[in-house]
Amino acid sequence: MSLAKSYTAGDATWLQSFVGLFFKPARLQIAALCVRPGETENEILLVSTRDTGRLILPKGWPEPHQQAYETASTEAYEEAGVLGRAETRPLGTFRSYKGLGNGSKIRTKVMVFKLQFEKQLKKFPEIGQRECHWVPFSKGIELADEPALKRFLRRHRMEIA
């Protein structure tokens, strides 16, 4: 069989998602842990994923023209309309999985930056694609749909709650 065989549209989509992995820093994602004062404890923001509705932190791939903490701010704005000041040093990291368009998953490392809430806009790029949930910190641990995120939140309770 020749190496020059023809590919279907499905093969091209798979190939594009696979090739895209090589143009991003080694499976690193940047997350924003958005925090605001609550009645009894600080609240954190969880957003739903577009595909399954799981509750996670706003996160995405690093942007080559931005510092990592700036990317965290960008993700908070794009996914939830949240504006605020991100700390320049990461709070920490945890391991996660990123679902690809073809249904497969890859292991990622998520670098988390604490973002102090200033305001939330009514219009933002991913409005209608995700649900935004401000919850008390302790409730956020329960609602987070990633075991590693739950552990991360427990580990950093004193810095957030």
N, C-alpha and C positions, 0 to 999 in steps of 0.2 A: 504494500500500500504506500502511496506517495505521501510525503510530508505536506504536500500542497493540497490536501483534501479540503473540500468546502465545509464550512462551519454553519450551523444553524444560528438563528438570532439568539436562542437561549445560550448557546456556547459563547457568543460574543459578550453577552451580559455577564456570564460567569467569569470570563477572561478579564473584562474591565474591572470587576470588583476585586479579583485576585491581583491584577497588576497594580491597582490603586494602593494596595498594602505596602508596596515597595517605595512609594513616593511620600510616605508619611513616616515620622519617626517611629521606630520599632514598636508598633502596636501600643503606643502611648495615647491615652486620652486625658483631656483636661476637664475637671469638674468644678462647679461653683457650689459651695455650701452656703446658701443664702440664709442669713440670720436676721431676725428682727425681734424687738421686745414683745413679749406677750403678757397676759394678765398675771400668770403665776410663774412662768418660766419662759425663756426665749423660745421663739417659734422658728422652724426651719421650713424651707420650701422643697417639696417633692413634686416632680412632674411625671406625667404618664408617658410611656413610650408610645410611639405612633402605631406600632404594629400590634402589640399585645396588651397595652394598657397597664403594664407593670409600673410601679412607682419607684423612681430613681432620682438622682440629682441631675440637674442640667449639665450635659457634658458633650464633648465633641473632640475631633482631631485637632492637634496643634496647628496653628496658622503660621506659615513661615515668616511673615512680616510682623508678628506680634510676640511680645514676651508671654510666657505661659499664664501669668496672672491676668494679662489683658484678654487672652483667649477665654479664661473663665468668665470674665465680665461680659464678653461677647455672647457666650453660650447662655448666660442668665437672661440677657436681653432678647436674643433670638427665640428662645424656647418659652420664656415666661413674661417678657416685658419688664423684667426687674432691672433697675438701675441702682448702683451702689459702688462702694469702694472695696476692691479686692485687696487683700493683704498680698504683699509682694513675695512672701515666702510661703511655700505650701504647708498646709496643716499636716499632711501625710499622704500616704498612698494605700490603695487596696487593689486586689486582683478582681477582674470581672470578665465578662464575655460580651463581645459585640456581634450581633446578628448581621449577617450579610444578606443582600438582596436575593441570593439564590437559596436561602434557607440554612446555610451552614453558619457556624459560629467560630470566632477566633478568640483566643485568650488575650486579654489586654491588661495593662497596668494603668490605673486611674490615679492621676495626681490631683489632689483636692486643695482648692484655695477657698478660704473663708471670705465671704463677701458680706459686708455690712450693708443692709438694706437702706435705701434712701426713698425710693418710690417705685410704683409699678404702673406701667403705662397700659392704657386700654387697647392700644393697637401695637402689634409687634409681628415680626415675620412669620412665626409659626402659630399664630392665633387660630383656633379651631382645629388644630392638629393634635394638641395636647391638652390635658387638664392640669391646672395648677392647684396645689393643695398646701396652704400654710397650716402647719400643725405644731402643737407643743412638742418640744424636743423629745420627751419620753414617748409620746405617741408616734413620732417619726421613726423611732427605732422599731416599733411594732409594725408599722405600715410599709417600711422599705422592703422591696421585693428581692433584694440581693443579699444572701447571707453575709458576704464579705462587707457590704455596706453597713449592715446591722452591727457587725463586729467593730468596724471603723467608728461608727457613731458612739458605741459604748466606750471604746478606748479613748475618745476625745470629749467625753461628757463634760469634764471640768473646764475645757476651753470654750464650750458652746453654751451649755445650759446655765 
